[in-house]
């Protein structure tokens, strides 16, 4: 046990950075596999929870491909839980020097069992669209936490100072709010559409066609606001410009997929891609917000030594 403790990092190193990137990628990947469950009507492939059936923890041959897909997603959730534990343990020796890393891994780690419980409730409620939607909301939040964890590993601890004009900060936070609204309306739209996760699963009863139009309004506003950020960041050569350019690229891809899927009758593959892109959008938006400030130590020019220090040498 002592050897294991001694092996844990006491400062940010390559092992921790690799683990953080794996953690973030696994969060987004699990959203993709969760989408596969829903889009293949495998949401009740395991009709009970926490077991797959009343008598079996795992899927059985009689359950067919739907059982394989649903249990596979649950198994990946367990893998993600192990990654979360590894990330939390990896920063334990740094909890005093880097409390920010400790808090982030703790919050993200607590989100994993919460997700498992919500996933179980969605099964027990026969895939109630609002419970399923909450499941996705928590996933987006966990992606944001993992993004912050990655970011913090590459920045120094200590006071942070704003590196963008006030107007840029305000527009960025406004864009964040509109992105959140876009994702929320998208969840409602999906909950009213054909991909319920099971043929007998309930829908939320809202007008799907109307919601598609409503969903597009904040989406277009997001792109417009991001264009303002891009113009401002590039013209002023702000440190955040690479991130806002990436944000615009993700939004354009998301908009293109959304338009194509709407015109093709919501094919499952495109709906799945749209879900994954929503999480990537949330991740990049988080990165943009985090880069509005930088550690004060990185912005302060080195000071000249005092006369007494020079004489002491």
C-alpha positions as CSV (number, residue, x, y, z in Angstrom):
1,X,0.0,0.0,0.0
2,X,2.8,2.4,0.9
3,X,4.4,1.8,-2.5
4,X,1.2,2.6,-4.3
5,X,0.9,5.9,-2.3
6,X,4.5,6.8,-3.1
7,X,3.8,6.1,-6.8
8,X,1.0,8.7,-6.9
9,X,1.9,12.0,-8.4
10,X,2.9,14.9,-6.1
11,X,2.7,17.4,-9.1
12,X,1.1,17.4,-12.5
13,X,3.0,15.0,-14.8
14,X,2.4,13.2,-18.0
15,X,0.5,10.3,-16.4
16,X,-2.1,12.7,-15.0
17,X,-2.5,14.6,-18.3
18,X,-3.0,11.3,-20.2
19,X,-5.5,10.1,-17.6
20,X,-7.5,13.4,-17.8
21,X,-7.7,13.2,-21.6
22,X,-8.9,9.6,-21.4
23,X,-11.5,10.7,-18.8
24,X,-12.9,13.4,-21.0
25,X,-12.9,11.2,-24.1
26,X,-14.6,8.4,-22.2
27,X,-17.4,10.8,-21.0
28,X,-18.1,11.8,-24.6
29,X,-17.8,8.2,-25.9
30,X,-20.3,7.0,-23.3
31,X,-22.8,9.6,-24.6
32,X,-22.3,8.1,-28.1
33,X,-23.0,4.5,-26.8
34,X,-26.0,5.8,-24.9
35,X,-27.2,7.3,-28.1
36,X,-26.7,3.9,-29.8
37,X,-28.9,2.3,-27.1
38,X,-31.6,4.7,-27.8
39,X,-31.4,4.8,-31.6
40,X,-31.4,1.0,-31.9
41,X,-34.5,0.7,-29.7
42,X,-32.4,-1.1,-27.1
43,X,-33.4,1.1,-24.2
44,X,-35.2,-1.8,-22.5
45,X,-32.7,-4.4,-23.7
46,X,-32.1,-5.0,-20.0
47,X,-35.7,-4.5,-18.7
48,X,-34.6,-4.2,-15.0
49,X,-32.0,-2.4,-12.9
50,X,-29.4,-2.8,-11.5
51,X,-29.5,-6.4,-12.9
52,X,-30.1,-7.0,-16.6
53,X,-32.9,-9.3,-15.8
54,X,-34.6,-10.4,-12.6
55,X,-32.4,-13.5,-12.5
56,X,-29.2,-12.4,-14.3
57,X,-26.7,-9.6,-13.8
58,X,-25.7,-9.8,-17.4
59,X,-27.6,-10.1,-20.6
60,X,-28.7,-13.6,-21.8
61,X,-28.7,-15.0,-25.4
62,X,-32.5,-14.9,-25.5
63,X,-32.4,-11.1,-25.2
64,X,-30.7,-10.8,-28.6
65,X,-28.8,-7.8,-29.9
66,X,-30.8,-5.3,-27.8
67,X,-29.6,-7.0,-24.7
68,X,-26.0,-6.9,-25.9
69,X,-26.2,-3.2,-26.7
70,X,-27.9,-2.1,-23.5
71,X,-25.6,-4.3,-21.2
72,X,-22.6,-3.1,-23.2
73,X,-23.5,0.5,-22.4
74,X,-23.9,-0.4,-18.7
75,X,-20.5,-2.1,-18.8
76,X,-18.9,1.0,-20.3
77,X,-20.4,3.0,-17.5
78,X,-18.6,0.8,-15.1
79,X,-15.3,1.3,-17.0
80,X,-15.9,5.1,-16.8
81,X,-16.5,4.7,-13.1
82,X,-13.1,3.0,-12.8
83,X,-11.5,5.9,-14.7
84,X,-13.1,8.4,-12.4
85,X,-11.8,6.6,-9.3
86,X,-8.3,6.5,-10.9
87,X,-8.4,10.2,-11.5
88,X,-9.6,11.0,-8.0
89,X,-6.9,8.7,-6.4
90,X,-4.2,10.2,-8.7
91,X,-4.7,13.7,-7.2
92,X,-5.0,12.7,-3.6
93,X,-1.4,13.5,-2.7
94,X,-2.0,16.9,-4.4
95,X,-5.1,17.8,-2.5
96,X,-3.4,20.6,-0.5
97,X,-1.2,22.0,-3.2
98,X,-3.9,21.7,-5.9
99,X,-7.3,21.7,-4.2
100,X,-8.9,22.7,-7.6
101,X,-8.0,19.3,-9.1
102,X,-9.2,17.5,-6.0
103,X,-12.6,19.2,-6.1
104,X,-13.1,18.7,-9.9
105,X,-12.3,14.9,-9.7
106,X,-14.6,14.6,-6.6
107,X,-17.5,16.3,-8.3
108,X,-17.1,14.4,-11.6
109,X,-16.7,11.2,-9.7
110,X,-19.9,11.7,-7.7
111,X,-21.6,12.3,-11.0
112,X,-21.0,8.7,-12.2
113,X,-23.1,6.9,-9.5
114,X,-25.7,9.7,-9.9
115,X,-25.8,8.8,-13.6
116,X,-26.2,5.1,-12.9
117,X,-29.2,5.8,-10.6
118,X,-30.8,8.1,-13.1
119,X,-30.2,5.5,-15.9
120,X,-31.9,2.9,-13.6
121,X,-34.9,5.2,-13.0
122,X,-35.2,5.7,-16.8
123,X,-35.4,1.9,-17.2
124,X,-37.9,1.5,-14.3
125,X,-40.1,4.3,-15.7
126,X,-40.1,2.6,-19.2
127,X,-37.8,5.4,-20.6
128,X,-39.7,8.4,-19.5
129,X,-38.5,11.1,-21.9
130,X,-37.9,13.7,-19.1
131,X,-35.8,11.2,-17.1
132,X,-33.9,10.3,-20.2
133,X,-33.4,14.0,-20.9
134,X,-32.1,14.5,-17.3
135,X,-29.6,11.7,-18.0
136,X,-28.3,13.6,-21.0
137,X,-28.1,16.9,-19.0
138,X,-25.9,15.3,-16.3
139,X,-23.7,13.9,-19.1
140,X,-23.2,17.4,-20.5
141,X,-22.3,18.7,-17.0
142,X,-19.8,15.9,-16.5
143,X,-18.2,16.7,-19.9
144,X,-17.8,20.3,-18.7
145,X,-16.2,19.2,-15.4
146,X,-13.7,16.9,-17.2
147,X,-12.9,19.7,-19.6
148,X,-12.1,21.9,-16.7
149,X,-10.0,19.2,-15.2
150,X,-7.9,18.9,-18.4
151,X,-7.6,22.7,-18.5
152,X,-6.4,23.0,-14.9
153,X,-3.7,20.5,-15.5
154,X,-2.1,22.9,-18.0
155,X,-2.4,26.0,-16.0
156,X,-0.7,27.2,-12.8
157,X,-2.5,27.5,-9.5
158,X,-3.2,30.9,-8.0
159,X,-5.1,34.2,-8.7
160,X,-6.3,34.6,-12.2
161,X,-6.8,37.8,-14.2
162,X,-9.1,38.6,-17.1
163,X,-7.2,38.8,-20.5
164,X,-10.1,39.9,-22.7
165,X,-12.1,43.2,-22.8
166,X,-15.2,43.4,-20.7
167,X,-17.6,43.3,-23.7
168,X,-15.9,40.1,-24.9
169,X,-16.5,38.5,-21.5
170,X,-20.1,39.5,-21.5
171,X,-20.8,38.2,-25.0
172,X,-19.0,34.9,-24.1
173,X,-21.2,34.3,-21.1
174,X,-24.3,35.3,-23.2
175,X,-23.2,32.7,-25.7
176,X,-22.8,30.1,-23.0
177,X,-26.4,30.7,-21.9
178,X,-27.7,30.4,-25.4
179,X,-25.7,27.2,-25.9
180,X,-27.4,25.8,-22.8
181,X,-30.8,26.8,-24.1
182,X,-30.1,25.2,-27.5
183,X,-29.1,21.9,-25.8
184,X,-32.1,22.0,-23.5
185,X,-34.6,22.6,-26.4
186,X,-32.8,19.9,-28.4
187,X,-33.4,17.4,-25.5
188,X,-37.2,18.3,-25.6
189,X,-37.2,17.9,-29.3
190,X,-35.6,14.5,-29.1
191,X,-38.1,13.6,-26.4
192,X,-41.0,14.3,-28.8
193,X,-39.5,12.5,-31.8
194,X,-39.4,9.0,-33.1
195,X,-36.2,7.7,-31.3
196,X,-37.7,6.8,-28.0
197,X,-35.4,3.9,-27.2
198,X,-38.2,1.4,-27.4
199,X,-41.3,0.9,-29.5
200,X,-43.6,1.2,-26.5
201,X,-41.7,4.0,-24.7
202,X,-43.7,7.2,-24.0
203,X,-43.1,10.5,-25.7
204,X,-43.4,13.9,-24.1
205,X,-46.5,14.8,-26.2
206,X,-45.0,18.0,-27.6
207,X,-45.2,19.0,-31.3
208,X,-41.9,17.6,-32.7
209,X,-42.0,19.6,-36.0
210,X,-42.6,22.9,-34.1
211,X,-39.9,22.1,-31.6
212,X,-37.4,21.6,-34.5
213,X,-38.0,25.2,-35.5
214,X,-37.8,26.4,-31.9
215,X,-34.5,24.5,-31.5
216,X,-33.0,26.2,-34.5
217,X,-33.6,29.7,-33.2
218,X,-31.1,29.6,-30.3
219,X,-28.8,27.5,-32.5
220,X,-28.6,30.3,-35.1
221,X,-28.2,32.9,-32.4
222,X,-25.3,30.9,-31.0
223,X,-23.5,31.0,-34.4
224,X,-24.1,34.7,-34.7
225,X,-22.7,35.4,-31.2
226,X,-19.7,33.2,-31.9
227,X,-19.0,35.1,-35.1
228,X,-18.8,38.3,-33.0
229,X,-16.4,36.5,-30.7
230,X,-14.3,35.3,-33.6
231,X,-14.1,38.8,-35.2
232,X,-13.2,40.3,-31.9
233,X,-10.6,37.7,-30.9
234,X,-8.9,37.6,-34.2
235,X,-8.8,41.4,-34.7
236,X,-7.5,42.0,-31.1
237,X,-5.3,38.9,-31.2
238,X,-6.7,37.7,-27.9
239,X,-5.2,34.5,-26.4
240,X,-8.6,32.9,-26.6
241,X,-8.9,33.2,-30.4
242,X,-8.0,29.5,-31.2
243,X,-10.7,28.3,-28.9
244,X,-13.4,30.6,-30.4
245,X,-12.4,29.4,-33.9
246,X,-12.8,25.8,-32.8
247,X,-16.1,26.7,-31.2
248,X,-17.3,28.1,-34.5
249,X,-16.2,25.0,-36.4
250,X,-18.1,22.7,-34.0
251,X,-21.2,24.9,-34.3
252,X,-21.1,24.9,-38.1
253,X,-20.7,21.1,-38.1
254,X,-23.6,20.8,-35.6
255,X,-25.8,23.1,-37.7
256,X,-25.0,21.2,-40.9
257,X,-25.9,17.8,-39.2
258,X,-29.0,19.3,-37.7
259,X,-30.3,20.6,-41.1
260,X,-29.4,17.4,-42.9
261,X,-31.1,15.1,-40.4
262,X,-34.2,17.3,-40.3
263,X,-34.5,17.1,-44.1
264,X,-33.9,13.4,-44.2
265,X,-36.4,12.4,-41.6
266,X,-34.1,12.1,-38.6
267,X,-31.9,9.1,-39.6
268,X,-30.5,7.4,-36.5
269,X,-26.9,7.8,-37.5
270,X,-27.1,11.5,-37.9
271,X,-29.1,11.9,-34.6
272,X,-26.3,10.0,-32.8
273,X,-23.7,12.3,-34.3
274,X,-25.8,15.3,-33.3
275,X,-25.8,14.1,-29.7
276,X,-22.0,13.6,-29.6
277,X,-21.4,17.0,-31.2
278,X,-23.6,18.6,-28.5
279,X,-21.2,17.3,-25.9
280,X,-18.2,18.4,-27.9
281,X,-19.9,21.8,-28.2
282,X,-20.4,22.0,-24.4
283,X,-16.7,21.0,-23.9
284,X,-15.3,23.7,-26.2
285,X,-17.7,26.3,-24.8
286,X,-16.3,25.4,-21.4
287,X,-12.8,25.8,-22.7
288,X,-13.6,29.2,-24.1
289,X,-15.0,30.5,-20.8
290,X,-12.0,29.1,-18.9
291,X,-9.5,30.9,-21.2
292,X,-11.1,34.3,-20.5
293,X,-8.7,34.4,-17.6
294,X,-5.1,33.4,-17.1
295,X,-3.0,32.9,-14.0
296,X,-1.7,36.2,-12.8
297,X,1.8,34.7,-12.5
298,X,1.9,34.1,-16.2
299,X,0.9,37.7,-17.0
300,X,3.3,39.5,-14.5
301,X,6.7,40.3,-16.1
302,X,9.7,39.1,-14.0
303,X,10.7,41.7,-11.5
304,X,14.2,42.9,-11.1
305,X,16.1,41.8,-8.0
306,X,16.2,44.4,-5.2
307,X,19.5,46.0,-4.2
308,X,19.7,44.1,-1.0
309,X,19.2,40.8,-2.8
310,X,21.9,41.7,-5.2
311,X,24.3,42.7,-2.5
312,X,23.6,39.5,-0.6
313,X,24.8,37.5,-3.6
